[in-house]
Amino acid sequence: MDAQGRGQADGIDPADQWVFDPKTGSYELRLDPPSGSPGHPSPDSGRSNPASGTSPARKVPAPAKPAPSRGKGKSLPEQRGGGRRGARAAAAAATTGRRKPKPRKSAKKKVLLWTGGTLAFLLVGGSVTAYLIYDHFNNNIDKVDVGVSNEAVPDGPVNILVIGTDKRSGKGNTGYGDNGSVGHADTTLLFHVSEDRTNATVISIPRDMITDIPQCTAKKDGTTKTIPGSKGVRFNESLGQEDRDPGCTWRTVEQITGLKVSHFMMADFNAVKEMSSAVGGVEVCLGKDINDKDSHLKLPKGRHRVEGEQALAFVRTRHSVGFGGDLSRIQLQQQFLSSMIREMKSSDTLSDPGKLYHLADAATKSLTVDTGIGSISKLTALAKELSKVNLKNITFTTLPVLDNPADGKVHKTVILDKAKADPLLAMVRDDVSLTEVKRKEQEAKDKEKAAKKEQDAKQAALLKGPKAEPSKVRVKVLNGSGKIGAAQETVTWMQNSQAIAHSSNGGNAPGGGKSAKTTLEFAPNQADQARRIAEAMGLPADALKQTGTDTAPLAEMTLVLGADFKGAGVPVTPPKAPKKAPEGIQKIEADDKNICAK
């Protein structure tokens, strides 16, 4: 059978990608086309090696569907004497006396490693892999013509619409979703990647949000049907209802967000079950015990690794978390997605041929896409492009919504919160990342904190140095404390208790006679006098306000009593309490179970 008839590209049978390595005694994945394949001719193709007397090595086909290995580096099952042929090949190689050069890691392999971690969450529940290498998988992918023809990797920003349906189709799914459901948009995310590929924002769209669905067309059985729009209905009706296809959801999302969708990907319940198992489980965390009779999730508080049916139960749980609605479920799904991405990046999945095969096979069987990415090569090209985004710059968020006032006391639906949604969507449209905003906000806070720290250091330095004799200090006291007679009380205290004879009552402070804090204004050549007042009054460093130029030798400083003034002779800032108890005191801690009566 020729390659085209078997679903291969470049004339390469996917089975020929697996070759037996006599050194390890196992099958290994050959990602580069073999010498002599179309597009990669070899000068020695089809000829024996006269120097060694050996014939060209024969391709050893791999199993049609290799089983996943149990760990990195484990061999695939031998089939049809592959081990004997490999042994003969090893013996032949040994007779040549030539050492086989160590193969270099190909650029193609690097590309495939990149793709694996990026599209891992581009299908519902984050449970799909982008390691789509074999053209064999093309036959697994369902395609829908939505009437939009976009390049697989468009210029500018990329917006991938990810849809998860509640349709029961698929093996083992009869117990999920609604019986007879045509497959609504049960879980929907818009994955926006910035034009420069530095960041991504993933927006979850609540299925119960009331919105308008625009008129759309759907192709079925070779005919095109025009479906009228609907006013004020749930968002999830943009798919399935009235024979609407993903193209209708596509147009609805564009209308809501103002973002142009590049492609869509849709998957069923099996995506979560199969993909979570293929990567060896996904770690999740619960803040409380969960026993949900609807999703059948039963897990205690803490961290767990879920896969298969349990993983699906996790992403479907809503009644036992948060407010018990779809918005709470979205948070679980986002946690699952984030963890799935990390799992794909950190585990040995991408380097284990058996796991990869199982992962890709399960993913493509549950995958429906638009015709613009309806092949393995196009999906891989898109994955390579999206994989440029660093995981730390991917942010998950939910489209802001409010309880629908039309529901009355029992809230079943939500409406768009335009006050919050409009600026959020404007940021996404302008490629402003939520991660970037958070980073810049933190940088601004750090800068402000550093400036304050520097200022505090300068202020603290004002308290250090020599102090003038009390008889040399000249100060005018103004009352901004709100306490009647505070200025005169202070002047009397200074003269009688501190020997600061040259102190005077300046009356009420300007600006209504009120000040929040006590301050002392002085010139640089009065710094020693200021330190004497600060010591006497117990002023903090930030109360000292030094001017820029020196003043006349007999000029007065200005002390303004603020609301923090507690009385003459009482420190404005009381001493701070120590952070630890003095050594040697007797104490008992209530939770100490080792206390014994003596």
C-alpha positions as CSV (number, residue, x, y, z in Angstrom):
1,M,0.0,0.0,0.0
2,D,1.4,3.4,-0.9
3,A,2.1,6.1,1.7
4,Q,-0.8,8.3,0.6
5,G,-3.3,5.5,1.0
6,R,-2.1,4.8,4.5
7,G,-2.3,8.4,5.6
8,Q,1.5,9.2,5.6
9,A,3.3,12.3,4.4
10,D,6.6,12.4,2.6
11,G,6.3,8.7,1.8
12,I,7.3,7.7,5.3
13,D,5.4,5.0,7.1
14,P,4.9,6.1,10.8
15,A,6.0,2.6,11.8
16,D,9.3,3.2,10.2
17,Q,10.0,6.0,12.8
18,W,10.7,3.2,15.3
19,V,14.0,1.4,14.9
20,F,15.7,-1.3,17.0
21,D,18.9,-0.1,18.8
22,P,21.2,-3.1,19.3
23,K,23.1,-1.2,22.0
24,T,20.1,-0.8,24.3
25,G,18.1,-3.8,23.0
26,S,15.0,-1.6,22.7
27,Y,13.0,0.3,20.0
28,E,13.8,4.0,19.7
29,L,12.0,6.8,18.0
30,R,13.8,8.1,14.8
31,L,12.5,11.7,14.3
32,D,14.6,12.5,11.3
33,P,13.6,10.9,7.9
34,P,16.0,8.0,7.2
35,S,18.7,8.4,4.7
36,G,17.3,8.0,1.2
37,S,13.8,9.0,2.0
38,P,12.0,11.5,-0.2
39,G,13.5,14.9,0.3
40,H,16.5,13.4,2.0
41,P,18.5,11.4,-0.7
42,S,21.7,9.7,0.3
43,P,24.5,9.1,-2.1
44,D,24.8,5.6,-0.7
45,S,21.1,4.8,-0.8
46,G,20.3,1.3,-2.0
47,R,23.9,0.2,-2.2
48,S,26.0,-2.0,0.1
49,N,29.0,-0.7,1.9
50,P,32.1,-2.0,0.0
51,A,34.4,-1.2,2.8
52,S,32.6,-3.1,5.4
53,G,30.9,-5.7,3.3
54,T,27.5,-4.9,5.0
55,S,24.2,-4.3,3.4
56,P,22.0,-1.3,4.1
57,A,20.1,-1.7,7.4
58,R,16.5,-2.7,7.0
59,K,13.7,-0.7,8.7
60,V,12.2,-2.5,11.6
61,P,8.5,-1.7,11.9
62,A,7.1,-0.8,15.3
63,P,3.8,-2.0,16.6
64,A,0.9,-0.4,15.0
65,K,0.0,1.2,18.4
66,P,2.8,0.9,20.9
67,A,1.7,0.5,24.5
68,P,3.0,3.2,26.9
69,S,6.1,2.3,28.8
70,R,6.2,2.4,32.6
71,G,9.1,4.7,32.8
72,K,11.7,6.8,30.9
73,G,13.9,4.7,28.7
74,K,12.0,1.4,28.9
75,S,11.8,-0.5,25.7
76,L,8.8,-1.0,23.5
77,P,7.5,-4.6,23.0
78,E,9.4,-6.6,20.4
79,Q,7.4,-7.8,17.5
80,R,7.9,-10.3,14.7
81,G,11.5,-11.2,15.5
82,G,12.6,-7.6,15.6
83,G,15.1,-8.5,18.4
84,R,16.7,-11.2,16.3
85,R,17.0,-9.0,13.3
86,G,18.5,-6.3,15.6
87,A,20.9,-8.8,17.0
88,R,22.1,-9.7,13.5
89,A,22.4,-6.0,12.6
90,A,24.5,-5.5,15.8
91,A,26.8,-8.4,14.9
92,A,27.2,-7.0,11.4
93,A,28.1,-3.6,12.8
94,A,30.6,-5.2,15.1
95,T,32.5,-6.8,12.2
96,T,33.2,-3.5,10.6
97,G,35.5,-2.4,13.4
98,R,34.1,1.1,13.0
99,R,32.5,2.9,15.9
100,K,29.0,4.3,15.2
101,P,29.1,8.1,15.6
102,K,26.8,9.4,18.4
103,P,23.7,10.9,16.8
104,R,23.2,14.6,17.3
105,K,19.9,15.9,18.7
106,S,18.1,17.1,15.6
107,A,16.4,20.4,15.2
108,K,13.2,18.5,14.4
109,K,13.3,16.7,17.8
110,K,13.7,20.0,19.6
111,V,10.6,21.4,17.8
112,L,8.6,18.3,18.9
113,L,9.7,18.8,22.5
114,W,8.6,22.4,22.4
115,T,5.2,21.6,21.1
116,G,4.3,19.0,23.7
117,G,4.0,21.5,26.6
118,T,2.2,24.3,24.8
119,L,-1.0,22.8,23.4
120,A,-1.4,20.6,26.4
121,F,-4.2,22.8,27.6
122,L,-5.6,23.8,24.3
123,L,-8.3,21.2,24.6
124,V,-11.0,21.2,27.3
125,G,-9.7,20.4,30.7
126,G,-6.2,21.1,29.6
127,S,-5.9,17.4,28.6
128,V,-4.4,17.2,25.2
129,T,-0.9,17.1,23.8
130,A,0.5,18.9,20.9
131,Y,3.1,16.3,20.2
132,L,1.3,15.4,16.9
133,I,4.0,13.9,14.8
134,Y,2.6,10.9,13.0
135,D,0.4,11.5,10.0
136,H,-1.3,8.4,11.2
137,F,-3.1,10.6,13.6
138,N,-4.6,12.8,10.8
139,N,-7.3,10.2,10.5
140,N,-8.2,10.7,14.1
141,I,-9.0,14.4,13.8
142,D,-12.4,15.6,12.9
143,K,-12.6,18.8,11.0
144,V,-15.4,21.4,10.7
145,D,-15.6,24.1,8.0
146,V,-16.7,27.2,9.8
147,G,-16.5,29.4,6.7
148,V,-13.4,31.2,7.8
149,S,-10.0,30.5,6.2
150,N,-7.1,31.4,8.4
151,E,-3.5,30.4,8.1
152,A,-2.4,27.8,10.7
153,V,0.1,30.4,12.1
154,P,-1.4,33.8,11.5
155,D,0.6,37.0,11.7
156,G,0.0,39.1,14.8
157,P,-1.8,37.9,17.9
158,V,-3.3,34.3,18.0
159,N,-6.7,33.6,19.5
160,I,-7.5,30.0,20.0
161,L,-11.1,29.1,21.0
162,V,-11.1,26.0,23.1
163,I,-14.5,24.3,23.6
164,G,-15.5,21.3,25.7
165,T,-18.9,19.8,25.0
166,D,-21.3,17.9,27.3
167,K,-22.2,15.5,24.6
168,R,-22.3,11.8,25.7
169,S,-20.7,10.5,22.5
170,G,-17.6,8.5,23.1
171,K,-16.9,5.2,24.9
172,G,-17.7,5.3,28.5
173,N,-19.5,8.7,28.5
174,T,-23.1,7.6,28.8
175,G,-23.1,8.6,32.5
176,Y,-22.0,12.2,31.9
177,G,-23.8,15.3,30.8
178,D,-27.4,15.5,29.8
179,N,-29.1,12.6,28.2
180,G,-29.7,13.3,24.6
181,S,-27.6,16.5,24.7
182,V,-26.6,17.8,21.2
183,G,-23.3,19.0,22.8
184,H,-23.5,22.5,24.2
185,A,-20.5,24.8,24.9
186,D,-20.1,23.4,28.5
187,T,-16.5,24.7,29.0
188,T,-15.2,27.5,26.8
189,L,-11.8,29.3,27.0
190,L,-10.3,31.9,24.7
191,F,-6.5,31.5,24.6
192,H,-4.9,34.8,23.5
193,V,-1.2,34.8,22.6
194,S,0.4,38.2,22.2
195,E,1.9,39.2,18.9
196,D,5.5,39.1,20.2
197,R,4.7,35.7,21.8
198,T,6.0,36.8,25.2
199,N,2.8,36.3,27.1
200,A,-0.7,34.7,27.0
201,T,-4.0,35.3,28.6
202,V,-6.6,32.5,28.9
203,I,-10.2,33.8,29.4
204,S,-12.9,31.4,30.7
205,I,-16.4,32.3,29.5
206,P,-19.1,31.2,31.9
207,R,-21.6,28.8,30.2
208,D,-24.6,30.4,32.0
209,M,-23.9,34.0,31.0
210,I,-26.9,35.6,29.3
211,T,-25.9,37.0,25.9
212,D,-27.0,37.5,22.3
213,I,-26.0,34.8,19.8
214,P,-25.6,36.3,16.3
215,Q,-26.9,34.7,13.1
216,C,-24.6,32.1,11.7
217,T,-24.3,29.3,9.1
218,A,-23.5,25.7,9.6
219,K,-22.6,23.1,7.1
220,K,-24.0,19.6,7.5
221,D,-24.2,16.7,5.0
222,G,-22.9,18.9,2.2
223,T,-25.6,21.6,2.7
224,T,-25.3,25.0,4.3
225,K,-28.0,26.1,6.8
226,T,-28.5,29.6,8.0
227,I,-29.4,29.7,11.7
228,P,-31.1,32.8,13.0
229,G,-29.7,34.6,16.0
230,S,-31.1,34.5,19.6
231,K,-31.5,37.3,22.1
232,G,-30.9,36.9,25.8
233,V,-30.0,33.2,26.0
234,R,-27.3,31.2,27.8
235,F,-23.9,31.4,26.1
236,N,-23.7,27.6,26.0
237,E,-26.6,27.6,23.5
238,S,-24.1,29.0,20.9
239,L,-23.2,25.3,20.2
240,G,-25.6,22.4,19.5
241,Q,-28.8,24.3,19.9
242,E,-30.7,24.7,16.5
243,D,-27.9,22.7,14.9
244,R,-25.3,25.4,15.7
245,D,-21.7,24.3,15.1
246,P,-18.4,25.6,16.6
247,G,-18.5,28.4,14.0
248,C,-21.5,29.8,15.8
249,T,-19.7,29.8,19.1
250,W,-16.7,31.4,17.3
251,R,-18.9,34.3,16.1
252,T,-20.5,34.7,19.5
253,V,-17.1,35.0,21.3
254,E,-15.9,37.5,18.8
255,Q,-19.1,39.6,19.4
256,I,-18.6,39.4,23.2
257,T,-14.9,40.1,23.3
258,G,-14.1,42.1,20.3
259,L,-11.2,39.7,19.6
260,K,-10.8,38.0,16.2
261,V,-10.7,34.2,16.7
262,S,-7.9,32.5,14.7
263,H,-8.9,28.8,15.2
264,F,-11.0,26.6,17.4
265,M,-10.4,23.2,19.1
266,M,-13.2,21.1,20.6
267,A,-13.0,17.9,22.7
268,D,-15.3,15.6,24.6
269,F,-15.2,14.0,28.1
270,N,-12.7,11.4,27.0
271,A,-10.0,14.2,26.6
272,V,-9.7,14.7,30.3
273,K,-9.9,11.0,31.2
274,E,-7.4,9.7,28.6
275,M,-4.9,12.6,28.6
276,S,-4.6,12.8,32.4
277,S,-3.9,9.1,32.5
278,A,-1.4,9.3,29.7
279,V,0.8,11.8,31.6
280,G,0.6,9.7,34.8
281,G,-1.9,11.9,36.6
282,V,-2.2,15.6,37.4
283,E,-1.6,17.1,40.8
284,V,-4.5,19.1,42.3
285,C,-5.1,20.6,45.8
286,L,-8.3,20.9,47.8
287,G,-8.8,23.3,50.7
288,K,-11.5,21.1,52.3
289,D,-12.9,17.6,52.1
290,I,-15.0,17.0,49.0
291,N,-17.8,14.4,48.6
292,D,-19.8,15.5,45.6
293,K,-22.7,13.1,44.8
294,D,-23.2,14.8,41.4
295,S,-19.6,14.6,40.0
296,H,-18.7,11.5,42.2
297,L,-15.6,13.2,43.4
298,K,-14.6,12.1,46.9
299,L,-11.3,13.4,48.2
300,P,-10.0,14.6,51.5
301,K,-8.4,18.0,52.0
302,G,-4.9,18.4,50.7
303,R,-2.9,17.5,47.6
304,H,-3.7,14.6,45.3
305,R,-2.8,13.2,41.9
306,V,-5.9,12.5,39.8
307,E,-6.3,10.8,36.5
308,G,-9.0,9.1,34.4
309,E,-12.5,9.1,35.9
310,Q,-11.3,10.9,39.0
311,A,-9.7,13.7,36.9
312,L,-12.9,14.2,35.0
313,A,-14.9,14.3,38.3
314,F,-12.5,17.0,39.5
315,V,-13.0,19.3,36.6
316,R,-16.8,18.7,36.6
317,T,-17.3,19.4,40.4
318,R,-19.2,22.5,41.2
319,H,-21.8,21.9,44.0
320,S,-19.2,21.2,46.6
321,V,-16.8,24.1,46.1
322,G,-17.1,27.9,46.4
323,F,-20.6,29.1,45.8
324,G,-21.6,25.8,44.2
325,G,-22.0,27.1,40.7
326,D,-20.2,27.2,37.3
327,L,-17.9,30.0,38.4
328,S,-16.5,27.9,41.2
329,R,-16.1,25.0,38.8
330,I,-14.1,27.3,36.4
331,Q,-11.6,27.9,39.1
332,L,-11.1,24.1,39.5
333,Q,-10.6,23.8,35.8
334,Q,-8.1,26.5,35.7
335,Q,-6.1,24.9,38.5
336,F,-6.2,21.6,36.6
337,L,-5.1,23.3,33.4
338,S,-2.2,25.0,35.0
339,S,-1.1,21.8,36.7
340,M,-1.5,19.9,33.4
341,I,0.9,22.3,31.7
342,R,3.5,22.0,34.4
343,E,3.1,18.2,34.3
344,M,3.7,18.2,30.5
345,K,6.8,20.3,30.9
346,S,8.4,18.6,33.9
347,S,7.6,15.0,33.4
348,D,9.3,12.4,31.2
349,T,6.3,12.3,28.9
350,L,8.0,14.1,26.1
351,S,11.0,11.8,26.1
352,D,9.1,8.5,26.4
353,P,8.1,7.2,23.0
354,G,5.4,4.9,24.4
355,K,3.8,7.6,26.5
356,L,3.9,10.0,23.6
357,Y,2.2,7.6,21.2
358,H,-0.6,6.9,23.7
359,L,-0.9,10.6,24.5
360,A,-1.1,11.7,20.9
361,D,-3.5,8.9,19.9
362,A,-5.9,9.7,22.8
363,A,-5.7,13.4,22.1
364,T,-6.4,13.3,18.4
365,K,-9.3,10.9,18.8
366,S,-11.1,13.4,21.0
367,L,-10.2,16.4,18.9
368,T,-12.3,18.5,16.4
369,V,-10.7,21.5,14.8
370,D,-11.4,24.0,12.0
371,T,-10.0,23.2,8.5
372,G,-7.2,25.8,9.0
373,I,-5.4,23.5,11.4
374,G,-7.0,20.2,10.3
375,S,-3.8,18.2,9.9
376,I,-0.9,17.1,12.0
377,S,1.6,19.3,10.2
378,K,-0.5,22.4,10.7
379,L,-1.2,21.6,14.4
380,T,2.5,21.1,14.9
381,A,3.4,24.4,13.2
382,L,0.8,26.2,15.4
383,A,2.1,24.4,18.5
384,K,5.7,25.4,17.8
385,E,4.6,29.0,17.5
386,L,2.6,29.0,20.7
387,S,5.3,27.2,22.6
388,K,7.4,30.4,22.5
389,V,5.4,31.7,25.5
390,N,7.1,31.1,28.9
391,L,4.8,29.3,31.3
392,K,5.3,31.9,34.0
393,N,3.7,34.5,31.6
394,I,0.5,32.6,31.0
395,T,-2.4,34.0,33.1
396,F,-5.8,32.4,33.6
397,T,-8.8,34.6,34.2
398,T,-12.6,34.5,34.0
399,L,-14.7,37.0,32.1
400,P,-16.2,39.3,34.8
401,V,-19.9,38.7,35.4
402,L,-22.7,39.6,37.8
403,D,-25.7,37.8,39.1
404,N,-28.6,38.2,36.7
405,P,-31.1,40.5,38.4
406,A,-33.9,38.9,36.3
407,D,-33.5,35.6,38.2
408,G,-34.9,37.1,41.4
409,K,-33.8,35.5,44.7
410,V,-32.5,32.2,43.1
411,H,-29.6,33.0,40.9
412,K,-29.2,30.6,38.0
413,T,-27.6,32.8,35.4
414,V,-25.1,35.7,35.1
415,I,-24.7,38.7,33.0
416,L,-21.6,40.5,31.7
417,D,-20.0,42.9,34.2
418,K,-19.1,45.6,31.6
419,A,-17.5,47.9,34.2
420,K,-14.8,45.2,34.7
421,A,-15.0,43.3,31.5
422,D,-14.4,46.3,29.2
423,P,-11.0,47.3,30.5
424,L,-9.9,43.6,30.8
425,L,-10.8,42.9,27.2
426,A,-9.2,46.2,26.1
427,M,-6.0,45.1,27.7
428,V,-6.1,41.7,26.0
429,R,-6.8,43.3,22.6
430,D,-3.8,45.6,23.1
431,D,-1.6,42.7,24.1
432,V,-1.2,43.9,27.6
433,S,-0.6,40.8,29.7
434,L,-2.1,40.4,33.1
435,T,1.2,38.9,34.2
436,E,3.0,42.0,32.8
437,V,0.6,44.3,34.6
438,K,1.1,42.5,37.8
439,R,4.9,42.5,37.3
440,K,4.9,46.3,36.6
441,E,2.7,46.9,39.6
442,Q,5.1,45.0,41.7
443,E,8.1,46.9,40.2
444,A,6.3,50.2,41.0
445,K,5.7,49.0,44.6
446,D,9.3,47.9,44.9
447,K,10.6,51.2,43.5
448,E,8.3,53.1,45.9
449,K,9.5,50.9,48.8
450,A,13.1,51.4,47.8
451,A,12.6,55.2,47.6
452,K,10.9,55.2,51.0
453,K,13.7,53.2,52.5
454,E,16.3,55.6,51.1
455,Q,14.3,58.5,52.4
456,D,13.9,56.9,55.8
457,A,17.7,56.4,55.9
458,K,18.3,60.0,55.2
459,Q,15.8,61.0,57.8
460,A,17.3,58.7,60.3
461,A,20.7,60.2,59.6
462,L,19.3,63.6,60.8
463,L,19.0,62.2,64.3
464,K,22.6,61.2,64.4
465,G,25.2,63.8,65.3
466,P,26.0,66.3,68.0
467,K,23.2,68.0,70.0
468,A,23.2,71.7,70.8
469,E,23.2,72.9,74.4
470,P,19.6,73.7,75.6
471,S,20.6,77.3,76.0
472,K,21.5,77.5,72.3
473,V,18.2,76.2,71.1
474,R,15.7,78.6,69.6
475,V,12.2,77.3,68.7
476,K,8.7,78.6,68.1
477,V,5.8,76.2,69.0
478,L,2.6,76.2,67.0
479,N,-0.5,74.3,68.1
480,G,-2.0,72.0,65.4
481,S,-3.0,69.2,67.8
482,G,-6.6,70.3,68.4
483,K,-5.9,70.4,72.1
484,I,-6.5,73.9,73.7
485,G,-3.4,75.3,75.3
486,A,-1.0,72.6,74.0
487,A,1.5,75.2,72.6
488,Q,1.8,77.1,75.9
489,E,1.9,73.8,77.8
490,T,4.8,72.7,75.7
491,V,6.7,76.0,76.0
492,T,6.4,76.0,79.8
493,W,7.6,72.4,79.9
494,M,10.6,73.2,77.7
495,Q,11.7,76.2,79.7
496,N,11.2,74.7,83.2
497,S,12.1,71.0,82.6
498,Q,14.5,71.1,79.6
499,A,16.2,74.4,80.1
500,I,15.3,75.6,76.6
501,A,14.8,79.2,77.5
502,H,14.5,80.5,74.0
503,S,11.2,78.9,73.2
504,S,8.0,80.8,72.4
505,N,4.3,80.3,71.8
506,G,3.4,80.9,68.1
507,G,-0.3,80.4,68.5
508,N,-2.3,78.1,66.2
509,A,-0.8,76.4,63.2
510,P,-1.9,77.7,59.8
511,G,-4.5,76.0,57.7
512,G,-7.3,75.9,60.3
513,G,-5.0,75.1,63.2
514,K,-4.9,71.3,62.7
515,S,-2.0,69.0,61.7
516,A,-2.0,65.2,61.5
517,K,1.5,64.8,62.7
518,T,4.0,66.7,64.8
519,T,6.8,68.3,62.7
520,L,10.0,70.3,63.3
521,E,11.2,72.5,60.5
522,F,14.8,73.7,60.6
523,A,17.7,74.9,58.5
524,P,20.9,72.8,57.8
525,N,22.8,75.1,60.3
526,Q,20.2,74.3,63.0
527,A,20.6,70.5,62.8
528,D,22.3,70.2,66.2
529,Q,19.4,72.2,67.7
530,A,16.8,70.0,66.0
531,R,18.4,66.9,67.4
532,R,18.1,68.4,70.9
533,I,14.4,69.0,70.4
534,A,13.9,65.6,68.8
535,E,15.5,63.9,71.8
536,A,13.4,66.0,74.3
537,M,10.1,65.5,72.5
538,G,10.7,61.8,71.4
539,L,10.2,62.8,67.8
540,P,10.5,60.1,65.0
541,A,12.9,60.7,62.2
542,D,10.2,61.5,59.7
543,A,9.1,64.4,61.9
544,L,12.2,66.3,61.0
545,K,11.8,68.7,58.0
546,Q,15.2,70.2,56.9
547,T,15.1,73.1,54.5
548,G,17.5,73.6,51.7
549,T,19.5,76.6,52.9
550,D,21.0,77.9,56.1
551,T,19.3,80.7,58.1
552,A,20.3,83.6,60.3
553,P,22.2,82.6,63.5
554,L,19.5,83.6,65.9
555,A,16.5,82.4,63.8
556,E,13.9,80.2,65.4
557,M,13.0,76.7,64.3
558,T,9.3,75.9,63.9
559,L,7.7,73.1,65.9
560,V,4.1,72.3,65.0
561,L,2.2,70.0,67.4
562,G,0.0,67.5,65.6
563,A,-2.8,65.2,66.4
564,D,-0.2,62.6,67.7
565,F,0.8,65.1,70.5
566,K,-0.1,63.4,73.8
567,G,1.1,66.0,76.2
568,A,4.2,67.9,77.2
569,G,7.0,65.5,78.2
570,V,5.2,62.5,76.6
571,P,7.2,61.0,73.7
572,V,5.4,61.5,70.4
573,T,6.5,58.1,69.3
574,P,6.5,55.6,72.3
575,P,9.3,53.0,72.4
576,K,8.6,49.9,70.4
577,A,7.9,46.7,72.2
578,P,10.6,44.0,72.0
579,K,10.0,41.3,69.4
580,K,10.9,38.5,71.8
581,A,10.4,37.8,75.5
582,P,13.3,38.3,77.9
583,E,15.4,35.2,78.5
584,G,14.6,33.2,81.7
585,I,11.0,34.1,82.3
586,Q,8.5,31.3,83.1
587,K,6.0,30.6,80.3
588,I,3.8,27.8,79.1
589,E,2.4,27.4,75.5
590,A,-1.1,26.1,75.3
591,D,-0.4,23.7,72.5
592,D,2.7,22.2,74.0
593,K,1.8,18.6,74.9
594,N,5.1,17.9,76.6
595,I,4.3,19.9,79.7
596,C,4.6,17.6,82.8
597,A,3.6,18.5,86.4
598,K,6.5,18.0,88.7
